[in-house]
Structure formats: structure tokens, C-alpha cells
Amino acid sequence: MKVLLIGLGRWGEKHLRVLGELGCEVWVADVSAERRAFAVKAGVPEARAVADFRAALPHVDAVDLVTPADNHLALASECLHAGKDCFVEKPLTLTAAEGRELARVVRSTKRVLQVGHIFRFHPVTTFMRERIRSGSVGPVRYCTGRFAGFKRPRTDVGVTQTDGIHYFDLFTYLLEREPTAVTATLRDFLGRGMDDLGFCAVEYGPVPAFVEAGYFAPGTYRDCVIVGEQETLSGDFGTAEVKVLANRHVKQGSAWNAPEGAAETHKATGPEPLSHELKLFLDACAHKTAPAVDVEAGLLALRVVEAAHQSSKLGRRVLLSELS
């Protein structure tokens, strides 16, 4: 398959490698001559490295969009109208209103659009979802997710929209429930006009999930905890390990005791998440089937971000049904 990669930043470079490994004929587009030169050095023929993505559109089957969120709507819409299927890195668009517009374009063009919510494709996620579905966890009581660590802030969107959003989508996928309400505290300590710290309590029906995202905590945290009635799952996306703890509260007479149950550590194995999701995208393009993460899923995650901003601004719990 012939694929046009638009955007050769840090994450775009990873897409370039993976598309090559998947056997694609890769074209690249970036306004930076330096980044185009990087692609040529990596093996892309100079004739297939262009400054204007429109020059490459007639030559490709699909587009992989890895650019700042503020141009996703314009670029993806033009590619879809040109008859090209699109992979769009998260967040889907800059705002939920833009996401709704892009969803309309997808419906009208009848093209494939897959959103890059990569945590769905991590081996840790696969292990946890299978464990939940098997019933061994029991009814889920609550979840926590943390995407935090000291790093350079992203410049196009706030930390809730770039990092917290991973868990908004992940818990929808793991719990197989849609989010219904959000209570959030967001802060802009750096004075950039965008949040750089966020604590969000997201309700998935009766199941609450607590998500932390920020640029300040020392270290690197990419973890997730699912607390069930029968067992607890503690997953680390960095080490690809999941601890399964059979901790249960036991009532003895009128008192509750907390004996610690057996604990097992599992190494979650599977394909590289980026390779897995891009392969599924290419398969959907080739067979004209539904994408692994469709535009409505990307829009739903954005609506949680929007509800978080509203909640923090208003100082109260916000129902997703309140949003326009």
C-alpha cells in the first residue's frame, strides 16, 4: 500500500519506521526541509519527500496524519474529500466541535478514518481486557490511570487533551462503558493558556475512574489500576507488566477483615502497539472494513476533555449530556 505520512516530528519519525517495516511505499510531507532530509536519509526516495502534501495525494492510497491538533480538521478533510483513507493521531481534532465536523466528513465521503488511541493496542491492555471479560476480576469498583512525569509541555493542546485523553479512551475500551460525567481540577502553572496539570474523576456509569496527567512529577508514570470485587489488576505500560492481586475484603461477624490474597506478576507480550494499530488501519483500508478506533470514539474522548475543562472552570460535576 502507498501511504503518505504528513508530519515528521518526534512521533512522526516512529510512524515512518513502522510504515517501512510494514512494507508500505512511503511518501512524506513536511514543511521543514530538515525533516524531509531526515526522511530521505532514512530511505525515502527524494522524489517522494515533498513540502506540500497535495503534491503526493494523487500517488497514494492512504494518509497517516501526525501533525499538531489544530490542523487535523483541515488536513484530514481535504484528504478524505480527495478519496484517501486517513489515520489521524490523537487527539482527533482541536475541539469537540471540530470533531463533529470531521465525523460529518467521514460519513459523507464514506472513507476509513482511524484515530490513534495507541493504549488500546498495548499488550498490557490486551491482558487486562481479557481478564475483565473472563469474569475473574468480578464487578469493577473503580479505576485509576496516571500519565505523568517531568517533561517538555506539548505546545498545541493542554496536558489533559494530550495525555489524560489516553485514559479517557482506554477506560471506555476496558470497561465497555461510555463516560457519563466528569469532575476535574485543571491548572495552568506555566501561564501558557493551556492546562499543565489535571486531576479528573470520570464516571463510566456506576464505575468511577481517576486520571492524573501533568508535566511536573519526578520520574515517568504510565500506569493503570483496575480494582474489582474479586481481584485487582495493576498494569505498568512502561515495563509491560501486570500484577494480579487476589485481595478481597472478608466479613467476619460484624467486622471486615482485609487478608492479602495471592499475587502474581505477568509479563504482557505482543506486537509493538504502534505497529499493531497501523497494521489494523492498513487492513481496514485494504478490505474497506470498520477501523479499530473510529471517528466517534475519538470524538467521545474529546467530549470528556471538554467536560473536564467545563468542570474545572465551573467548580462542579459536569454531565456529558450537558455539552452541546
C-alpha atoms as a printed R data frame, in Angstrom:
    type eleno elety resid chain resno       x       y      z
1   ATOM     1    CA   MET     A     1   0.000   0.000  0.000
2   ATOM     2    CA   LYS     A     2   1.140   3.529 -0.789
3   ATOM     3    CA   VAL     A     3   0.898   5.771  2.262
4   ATOM     4    CA   LEU     A     4   1.540   9.487  2.677
5   ATOM     5    CA   LEU     A     5   2.912  10.390  6.103
6   ATOM     6    CA   ILE     A     6   2.186  14.035  6.915
7   ATOM     7    CA   GLY     A     7   4.311  15.335  9.789
8   ATOM     8    CA   LEU     A     8   7.826  14.227 10.687
9   ATOM     9    CA   GLY     A     9   8.184  15.329 14.276
10  ATOM    10    CA   ARG     A    10   9.339  13.018 17.068
11  ATOM    11    CA   TRP     A    11   6.271  10.787 16.825
12  ATOM    12    CA   GLY     A    12   6.132  11.074 13.046
13  ATOM    13    CA   GLU     A    13   9.626   9.575 12.888
14  ATOM    14    CA   LYS     A    14   8.305   6.482 14.662
15  ATOM    15    CA   HIS     A    15   5.451   6.236 12.159
16  ATOM    16    CA   LEU     A    16   7.990   6.449  9.341
17  ATOM    17    CA   ARG     A    17   9.927   3.499 10.728
18  ATOM    18    CA   VAL     A    18   6.843   1.366 11.322
19  ATOM    19    CA   LEU     A    19   5.296   2.058  7.904
20  ATOM    20    CA   GLY     A    20   8.556   0.941  6.324
21  ATOM    21    CA   GLU     A    21   8.598  -2.205  8.444
22  ATOM    22    CA   LEU     A    22   5.035  -2.960  7.331
23  ATOM    23    CA   GLY     A    23   6.156  -2.892  3.706
24  ATOM    24    CA   CYS     A    24   4.440   0.316  2.633
25  ATOM    25    CA   GLU     A    25   5.598   2.533 -0.195
26  ATOM    26    CA   VAL     A    26   6.003   5.651  1.920
27  ATOM    27    CA   TRP     A    27   5.671   9.248  0.792
28  ATOM    28    CA   VAL     A    28   6.332  12.017  3.293
29  ATOM    29    CA   ALA     A    29   5.212  15.631  3.545
30  ATOM    30    CA   ASP     A    30   6.618  18.234  5.904
31  ATOM    31    CA   VAL     A    31   7.170  21.974  5.564
32  ATOM    32    CA   SER     A    32  10.615  21.590  7.146
33  ATOM    33    CA   ALA     A    33  13.436  20.878  4.687
34  ATOM    34    CA   GLU     A    34  15.465  19.489  7.575
35  ATOM    35    CA   ARG     A    35  12.768  16.939  8.413
36  ATOM    36    CA   ARG     A    36  12.361  15.961  4.775
37  ATOM    37    CA   ALA     A    37  16.108  15.425  4.611
38  ATOM    38    CA   PHE     A    38  15.822  13.145  7.637
39  ATOM    39    CA   ALA     A    39  13.235  11.040  5.784
40  ATOM    40    CA   VAL     A    40  15.471  10.790  2.712
41  ATOM    41    CA   LYS     A    41  18.378   9.727  4.895
42  ATOM    42    CA   ALA     A    42  16.077   7.087  6.412
43  ATOM    43    CA   GLY     A    43  15.445   5.638  2.952
44  ATOM    44    CA   VAL     A    44  12.560   7.595  1.422
45  ATOM    45    CA   PRO     A    45  13.395   8.486 -2.226
46  ATOM    46    CA   GLU     A    46  13.886  12.233 -2.588
47  ATOM    47    CA   ALA     A    47  11.090  12.434 -5.161
48  ATOM    48    CA   ARG     A    48   8.657  11.103 -2.533
49  ATOM    49    CA   ALA     A    49   9.581  13.738  0.106
50  ATOM    50    CA   VAL     A    50   7.508  16.869 -0.542
51  ATOM    51    CA   ALA     A    51   6.795  20.163  1.195
52  ATOM    52    CA   ASP     A    52   3.133  20.339  0.107
53  ATOM    53    CA   PHE     A    53   1.120  17.205  0.896
54  ATOM    54    CA   ARG     A    54  -1.169  17.918 -2.069
55  ATOM    55    CA   ALA     A    55   1.648  17.039 -4.451
56  ATOM    56    CA   ALA     A    56   1.673  13.487 -3.104
57  ATOM    57    CA   LEU     A    57  -2.079  12.831 -2.802
58  ATOM    58    CA   PRO     A    58  -2.575  11.555 -6.384
59  ATOM    59    CA   HIS     A    59   0.149   8.948 -5.833
60  ATOM    60    CA   VAL     A    60  -1.059   7.313 -2.599
61  ATOM    61    CA   ASP     A    61  -3.862   5.130 -1.277
62  ATOM    62    CA   ALA     A    62  -3.997   6.408  2.299
63  ATOM    63    CA   VAL     A    63  -2.753   9.173  4.579
64  ATOM    64    CA   ASP     A    64  -1.140   8.981  8.022
65  ATOM    65    CA   LEU     A    65  -1.594  12.344  9.756
66  ATOM    66    CA   VAL     A    66   0.885  13.079 12.577
67  ATOM    67    CA   THR     A    67   0.670  16.858 12.962
68  ATOM    68    CA   PRO     A    68  -0.467  19.304 15.671
69  ATOM    69    CA   ALA     A    69  -4.155  19.001 16.552
70  ATOM    70    CA   ASP     A    70  -5.057  22.471 15.304
71  ATOM    71    CA   ASN     A    71  -4.723  21.418 11.663
72  ATOM    72    CA   HIS     A    72  -6.254  17.932 11.860
73  ATOM    73    CA   LEU     A    73  -9.705  19.043 10.672
74  ATOM    74    CA   ALA     A    74  -8.431  20.919  7.625
75  ATOM    75    CA   LEU     A    75  -5.853  18.343  6.551
76  ATOM    76    CA   ALA     A    76  -7.949  15.249  7.171
77  ATOM    77    CA   SER     A    77 -10.995  16.775  5.469
78  ATOM    78    CA   GLU     A    78  -9.022  17.603  2.344
79  ATOM    79    CA   CYS     A    79  -7.513  14.115  2.206
80  ATOM    80    CA   LEU     A    80 -10.888  12.428  2.746
81  ATOM    81    CA   HIS     A    81 -12.515  14.550  0.031
82  ATOM    82    CA   ALA     A    82  -9.638  13.532 -2.249
83  ATOM    83    CA   GLY     A    83 -10.715   9.917 -1.752
84  ATOM    84    CA   LYS     A    84  -7.975   8.890  0.677
85  ATOM    85    CA   ASP     A    85  -8.456   6.873  3.840
86  ATOM    86    CA   CYS     A    86  -6.900   8.530  6.894
87  ATOM    87    CA   PHE     A    87  -5.159   7.605 10.118
88  ATOM    88    CA   VAL     A    88  -5.290  10.610 12.479
89  ATOM    89    CA   GLU     A    89  -3.167  10.698 15.613
90  ATOM    90    CA   LYS     A    90  -4.988  11.632 18.803
91  ATOM    91    CA   PRO     A    91  -6.452  13.996 19.693
92  ATOM    92    CA   LEU     A    92  -8.855  13.699 16.774
93  ATOM    93    CA   THR     A    93  -9.156  17.488 16.454
94  ATOM    94    CA   LEU     A    94  -8.533  20.614 18.491
95  ATOM    95    CA   THR     A    95 -12.119  20.835 19.775
96  ATOM    96    CA   ALA     A    96 -15.180  18.624 20.024
97  ATOM    97    CA   ALA     A    97 -16.993  20.935 17.574
98  ATOM    98    CA   GLU     A    98 -14.238  20.286 15.032
99  ATOM    99    CA   GLY     A    99 -14.508  16.583 15.801
100 ATOM   100    CA   ARG     A   100 -18.213  16.626 14.977
101 ATOM   101    CA   GLU     A   101 -17.449  18.361 11.680
102 ATOM   102    CA   LEU     A   102 -14.799  15.779 10.807
103 ATOM   103    CA   ALA     A   103 -17.247  12.994 11.663
104 ATOM   104    CA   ARG     A   104 -19.671  14.522  9.141
105 ATOM   105    CA   VAL     A   105 -16.925  14.499  6.508
106 ATOM   106    CA   VAL     A   106 -16.187  10.838  7.218
107 ATOM   107    CA   ARG     A   107 -19.846   9.934  6.830
108 ATOM   108    CA   SER     A   108 -20.254  11.937  3.617
109 ATOM   109    CA   THR     A   109 -17.105  10.599  1.949
110 ATOM   110    CA   LYS     A   110 -17.577   7.018  3.214
111 ATOM   111    CA   ARG     A   111 -13.809   6.720  3.692
112 ATOM   112    CA   VAL     A   112 -11.986   4.908  6.509
113 ATOM   113    CA   LEU     A   113 -10.761   7.128  9.344
114 ATOM   114    CA   GLN     A   114  -8.941   5.585 12.290
115 ATOM   115    CA   VAL     A   115  -7.927   7.562 15.376
116 ATOM   116    CA   GLY     A   116  -4.547   6.866 17.001
117 ATOM   117    CA   HIS     A   117  -5.534   5.894 20.533
118 ATOM   118    CA   ILE     A   118  -2.481   3.699 20.985
119 ATOM   119    CA   PHE     A   119  -3.111   2.469 24.543
120 ATOM   120    CA   ARG     A   120  -5.850   0.181 23.201
121 ATOM   121    CA   PHE     A   121  -3.163  -1.801 21.386
122 ATOM   122    CA   HIS     A   122  -0.687  -2.250 24.217
123 ATOM   123    CA   PRO     A   123  -0.133  -5.829 25.449
124 ATOM   124    CA   VAL     A   124  -0.965  -4.663 28.990
125 ATOM   125    CA   THR     A   125  -4.386  -3.532 27.762
126 ATOM   126    CA   THR     A   126  -4.968  -6.836 25.966
127 ATOM   127    CA   PHE     A   127  -4.138  -8.780 29.138
128 ATOM   128    CA   MET     A   128  -6.357  -6.614 31.342
129 ATOM   129    CA   ARG     A   129  -9.316  -6.643 28.963
130 ATOM   130    CA   GLU     A   130  -9.219 -10.420 28.645
131 ATOM   131    CA   ARG     A   131  -9.021 -10.744 32.432
132 ATOM   132    CA   ILE     A   132 -12.007  -8.429 32.950
133 ATOM   133    CA   ARG     A   133 -14.046 -10.176 30.252
134 ATOM   134    CA   SER     A   134 -13.302 -13.603 31.742
135 ATOM   135    CA   GLY     A   135 -15.094 -12.562 34.933
136 ATOM   136    CA   SER     A   136 -12.141 -13.276 37.228
137 ATOM   137    CA   VAL     A   137 -11.905  -9.615 38.282
138 ATOM   138    CA   GLY     A   138 -15.566  -9.551 39.207
139 ATOM   139    CA   PRO     A   139 -17.580  -6.326 39.046
140 ATOM   140    CA   VAL     A   140 -15.197  -3.381 38.654
141 ATOM   141    CA   ARG     A   141 -15.349  -0.977 41.578
142 ATOM   142    CA   TYR     A   142 -13.074   1.784 40.292
143 ATOM   143    CA   CYS     A   143 -10.025   2.510 38.126
144 ATOM   144    CA   THR     A   144  -7.028   4.811 38.236
145 ATOM   145    CA   GLY     A   145  -4.708   5.966 35.482
146 ATOM   146    CA   ARG     A   146  -1.588   8.092 35.650
147 ATOM   147    CA   PHE     A   147   0.264   9.634 32.697
148 ATOM   148    CA   ALA     A   148   2.697  11.962 34.374
149 ATOM   149    CA   GLY     A   149   6.347  12.933 34.604
150 ATOM   150    CA   PHE     A   150   8.748  15.811 34.250
151 ATOM   151    CA   LYS     A   151   8.938  16.699 30.556
152 ATOM   152    CA   ARG     A   152   8.618  19.480 27.988
153 ATOM   153    CA   PRO     A   153   4.984  20.565 27.505
154 ATOM   154    CA   ARG     A   154   3.253  20.000 24.199
155 ATOM   155    CA   THR     A   155   2.543  23.319 22.501
156 ATOM   156    CA   ASP     A   156  -0.774  22.752 20.684
157 ATOM   157    CA   VAL     A   157  -3.042  21.368 23.423
158 ATOM   158    CA   GLY     A   158  -3.085  21.085 27.202
159 ATOM   159    CA   VAL     A   159  -1.932  18.047 29.159
160 ATOM   160    CA   THR     A   160  -5.455  16.713 29.678
161 ATOM   161    CA   GLN     A   161  -6.000  16.630 25.931
162 ATOM   162    CA   THR     A   162  -2.628  15.116 25.072
163 ATOM   163    CA   ASP     A   163  -2.008  12.725 27.992
164 ATOM   164    CA   GLY     A   164  -5.129  12.378 30.120
165 ATOM   165    CA   ILE     A   165  -7.104  11.560 26.974
166 ATOM   166    CA   HIS     A   166  -5.230   8.247 26.706
167 ATOM   167    CA   TYR     A   167  -7.081   7.006 29.774
168 ATOM   168    CA   PHE     A   168 -10.434   8.547 28.851
169 ATOM   169    CA   ASP     A   169 -10.435   6.302 25.788
170 ATOM   170    CA   LEU     A   170  -8.728   3.356 27.499
171 ATOM   171    CA   PHE     A   171 -11.331   3.039 30.243
172 ATOM   172    CA   THR     A   172 -14.141   3.242 27.677
173 ATOM   173    CA   TYR     A   173 -12.467   0.293 25.954
174 ATOM   174    CA   LEU     A   174 -11.658  -1.741 29.082
175 ATOM   175    CA   LEU     A   175 -14.977  -1.201 30.845
176 ATOM   176    CA   GLU     A   176 -17.032  -1.301 27.644
177 ATOM   177    CA   ARG     A   177 -18.993   1.637 29.004
178 ATOM   178    CA   GLU     A   178 -19.264   5.202 27.795
179 ATOM   179    CA   PRO     A   179 -18.301   8.079 30.119
180 ATOM   180    CA   THR     A   180 -21.236   9.941 31.613
181 ATOM   181    CA   ALA     A   181 -19.845  12.684 33.889
182 ATOM   182    CA   VAL     A   182 -16.603  14.427 34.849
183 ATOM   183    CA   THR     A   183 -15.363  16.275 37.934
184 ATOM   184    CA   ALA     A   184 -11.993  17.905 37.277
185 ATOM   185    CA   THR     A   185  -9.343  20.206 38.668
186 ATOM   186    CA   LEU     A   186  -7.032  21.626 35.984
187 ATOM   187    CA   ARG     A   187  -4.179  24.092 36.445
188 ATOM   188    CA   ASP     A   188  -2.058  26.292 34.182
189 ATOM   189    CA   PHE     A   189   1.011  26.826 36.363
190 ATOM   190    CA   LEU     A   190   3.242  27.851 33.437
191 ATOM   191    CA   GLY     A   191   0.838  30.570 32.271
192 ATOM   192    CA   ARG     A   192   0.635  29.329 28.679
193 ATOM   193    CA   GLY     A   193  -3.142  29.428 28.407
194 ATOM   194    CA   MET     A   194  -3.247  25.605 28.493
195 ATOM   195    CA   ASP     A   195  -3.520  23.193 31.408
196 ATOM   196    CA   ASP     A   196  -0.278  21.566 32.510
197 ATOM   197    CA   LEU     A   197  -1.754  19.576 35.410
198 ATOM   198    CA   GLY     A   198  -5.049  17.750 35.542
199 ATOM   199    CA   PHE     A   199  -6.897  15.558 38.026
200 ATOM   200    CA   CYS     A   200 -10.087  14.166 36.518
201 ATOM   201    CA   ALA     A   201 -12.707  11.887 38.038
202 ATOM   202    CA   VAL     A   202 -14.555  10.387 35.094
203 ATOM   203    CA   GLU     A   203 -17.717   8.353 35.669
204 ATOM   204    CA   TYR     A   204 -18.409   5.400 33.411
205 ATOM   205    CA   GLY     A   205 -21.931   4.834 34.623
206 ATOM   206    CA   PRO     A   206 -21.501   3.447 38.162
207 ATOM   207    CA   VAL     A   207 -17.724   2.978 37.805
208 ATOM   208    CA   PRO     A   208 -15.501   5.974 38.669
209 ATOM   209    CA   ALA     A   209 -12.051   6.377 37.122
210 ATOM   210    CA   PHE     A   210  -9.436   8.776 38.461
211 ATOM   211    CA   VAL     A   211  -6.936  10.148 35.935
212 ATOM   212    CA   GLU     A   212  -3.810  12.190 36.668
213 ATOM   213    CA   ALA     A   213  -1.839  13.964 33.947
214 ATOM   214    CA   GLY     A   214   0.928  16.512 34.379
215 ATOM   215    CA   TYR     A   215   4.387  17.752 33.464
216 ATOM   216    CA   PHE     A   216   5.862  18.169 36.944
217 ATOM   217    CA   ALA     A   217   6.144  14.910 38.887
218 ATOM   218    CA   PRO     A   218   9.663  13.470 39.008
219 ATOM   219    CA   GLY     A   219  10.047  10.233 37.115
220 ATOM   220    CA   THR     A   220   7.839   8.736 34.409
221 ATOM   221    CA   TYR     A   221   4.462   7.178 35.146
222 ATOM   222    CA   ARG     A   222   2.309   5.262 32.676
223 ATOM   223    CA   ASP     A   223   0.226   3.024 34.872
224 ATOM   224    CA   CYS     A   224  -3.288   1.793 35.390
225 ATOM   225    CA   VAL     A   225  -5.158   0.054 38.225
226 ATOM   226    CA   ILE     A   226  -8.456  -1.811 37.920
227 ATOM   227    CA   VAL     A   227  -9.997  -2.631 41.292
228 ATOM   228    CA   GLY     A   228 -12.564  -5.419 41.123
229 ATOM   229    CA   GLU     A   229 -14.641  -7.260 43.655
230 ATOM   230    CA   GLN     A   230 -12.609 -10.455 43.221
231 ATOM   231    CA   GLU     A   231  -9.150  -9.232 42.235
232 ATOM   232    CA   THR     A   232  -7.144  -6.115 41.383
233 ATOM   233    CA   LEU     A   233  -5.087  -5.559 38.250
234 ATOM   234    CA   SER     A   234  -2.112  -3.191 38.369
235 ATOM   235    CA   GLY     A   235  -0.608  -2.543 34.944
236 ATOM   236    CA   ASP     A   236   2.587  -0.694 34.011
237 ATOM   237    CA   PHE     A   237   2.730   0.325 30.354
238 ATOM   238    CA   GLY     A   238   6.420   1.147 30.661
239 ATOM   239    CA   THR     A   239   7.560  -2.284 31.847
240 ATOM   240    CA   ALA     A   240   4.671  -4.169 30.168
241 ATOM   241    CA   GLU     A   241   3.913  -5.943 33.446
242 ATOM   242    CA   VAL     A   242   0.571  -6.624 35.103
243 ATOM   243    CA   LYS     A   243   0.243  -7.615 38.744
244 ATOM   244    CA   VAL     A   244  -2.825  -9.655 39.614
245 ATOM   245    CA   LEU     A   245  -3.704  -9.440 43.300
246 ATOM   246    CA   ALA     A   246  -6.436 -11.609 44.779
247 ATOM   247    CA   ASN     A   247  -7.144  -9.119 47.558
248 ATOM   248    CA   ARG     A   248 -10.675  -9.280 48.928
249 ATOM   249    CA   HIS     A   249 -12.370  -7.871 51.980
250 ATOM   250    CA   VAL     A   250 -13.949 -10.599 54.056
251 ATOM   251    CA   LYS     A   251 -16.739 -10.055 56.573
252 ATOM   252    CA   GLN     A   252 -16.372 -11.975 59.800
253 ATOM   253    CA   GLY     A   253 -19.291 -11.385 62.067
254 ATOM   254    CA   SER     A   254 -19.873  -7.654 62.143
255 ATOM   255    CA   ALA     A   255 -16.295  -6.747 61.172
256 ATOM   256    CA   TRP     A   256 -14.478  -6.583 57.850
257 ATOM   257    CA   ASN     A   257 -11.004  -8.021 57.509
258 ATOM   258    CA   ALA     A   258  -8.536  -7.459 54.666
259 ATOM   259    CA   PRO     A   259  -6.425 -10.585 54.158
260 ATOM   260    CA   GLU     A   260  -3.968 -10.225 51.315
261 ATOM   261    CA   GLY     A   261  -4.511 -12.818 48.628
262 ATOM   262    CA   ALA     A   262  -2.092 -14.376 46.191
263 ATOM   263    CA   ALA     A   263  -0.119 -12.002 43.980
264 ATOM   264    CA   GLU     A   264   1.167 -12.857 40.520
265 ATOM   265    CA   THR     A   265   3.208 -10.759 38.083
266 ATOM   266    CA   HIS     A   266   2.639 -11.355 34.386
267 ATOM   267    CA   LYS     A   267   4.775 -10.073 31.531
268 ATOM   268    CA   ALA     A   268   2.363  -8.880 28.854
269 ATOM   269    CA   THR     A   269   3.649  -9.774 25.417
270 ATOM   270    CA   GLY     A   270   2.501  -8.865 21.931
271 ATOM   271    CA   PRO     A   271   3.317  -6.746 18.912
272 ATOM   272    CA   GLU     A   272   4.576  -3.169 19.221
273 ATOM   273    CA   PRO     A   273   1.437  -1.060 19.823
274 ATOM   274    CA   LEU     A   274   2.137   1.424 17.010
275 ATOM   275    CA   SER     A   275   2.812  -1.388 14.560
276 ATOM   276    CA   HIS     A   276  -0.346  -3.189 15.668
277 ATOM   277    CA   GLU     A   277  -2.656  -0.209 15.227
278 ATOM   278    CA   LEU     A   278  -1.159   0.873 11.897
279 ATOM   279    CA   LYS     A   279  -1.446  -2.669 10.544
280 ATOM   280    CA   LEU     A   280  -5.112  -2.730 11.534
281 ATOM   281    CA   PHE     A   281  -5.575   0.598  9.760
282 ATOM   282    CA   LEU     A   282  -3.956  -0.723  6.585
283 ATOM   283    CA   ASP     A   283  -6.131  -3.846  6.757
284 ATOM   284    CA   ALA     A   284  -9.260  -1.700  7.135
285 ATOM   285    CA   CYS     A   285  -8.208   0.357  4.099
286 ATOM   286    CA   ALA     A   286  -7.491  -2.722  2.009
287 ATOM   287    CA   HIS     A   287 -10.745  -4.504  2.866
288 ATOM   288    CA   LYS     A   288 -12.965  -1.426  3.361
289 ATOM   289    CA   THR     A   289 -13.911  -2.576  6.838
290 ATOM   290    CA   ALA     A   290 -14.579  -0.611 10.012
291 ATOM   291    CA   PRO     A   291 -11.468   0.878 11.661
292 ATOM   292    CA   ALA     A   292 -10.253  -0.345 15.042
293 ATOM   293    CA   VAL     A   293 -10.903   3.102 16.580
294 ATOM   294    CA   ASP     A   294 -13.481   5.066 14.631
295 ATOM   295    CA   VAL     A   295 -14.141   8.788 14.481
296 ATOM   296    CA   GLU     A   296 -16.952   8.556 17.046
297 ATOM   297    CA   ALA     A   297 -14.574   7.022 19.610
298 ATOM   298    CA   GLY     A   298 -12.098   9.854 19.008
299 ATOM   299    CA   LEU     A   299 -14.899  12.381 19.391
300 ATOM   300    CA   LEU     A   300 -16.119  10.804 22.631
301 ATOM   301    CA   ALA     A   301 -12.658  11.141 24.193
302 ATOM   302    CA   LEU     A   302 -12.613  14.805 23.155
303 ATOM   303    CA   ARG     A   303 -16.004  15.354 24.784
304 ATOM   304    CA   VAL     A   304 -14.535  14.096 28.081
305 ATOM   305    CA   VAL     A   305 -11.713  16.645 27.694
306 ATOM   306    CA   GLU     A   306 -14.291  19.358 27.070
307 ATOM   307    CA   ALA     A   307 -16.308  18.279 30.113
308 ATOM   308    CA   ALA     A   308 -13.130  18.349 32.231
309 ATOM   309    CA   HIS     A   309 -12.437  21.944 31.223
310 ATOM   310    CA   GLN     A   310 -16.020  22.922 31.957
311 ATOM   311    CA   SER     A   311 -15.945  21.190 35.335
312 ATOM   312    CA   SER     A   312 -12.713  22.887 36.377
313 ATOM   313    CA   LYS     A   313 -13.992  26.280 35.234
314 ATOM   314    CA   LEU     A   314 -17.393  25.948 36.898
315 ATOM   315    CA   GLY     A   315 -16.177  24.130 40.006
316 ATOM   316    CA   ARG     A   316 -18.733  21.353 39.744
317 ATOM   317    CA   ARG     A   317 -19.522  17.956 38.259
318 ATOM   318    CA   VAL     A   318 -20.431  18.149 34.567
319 ATOM   319    CA   LEU     A   319 -22.582  15.606 32.749
320 ATOM   320    CA   LEU     A   320 -21.540  14.815 29.196
321 ATOM   321    CA   SER     A   321 -25.202  15.214 28.274
322 ATOM   322    CA   GLU     A   322 -24.874  18.916 29.154
323 ATOM   323    CA   LEU     A   323 -22.404  19.509 26.335
324 ATOM   324    CA   SER     A   324 -23.698  20.799 23.033
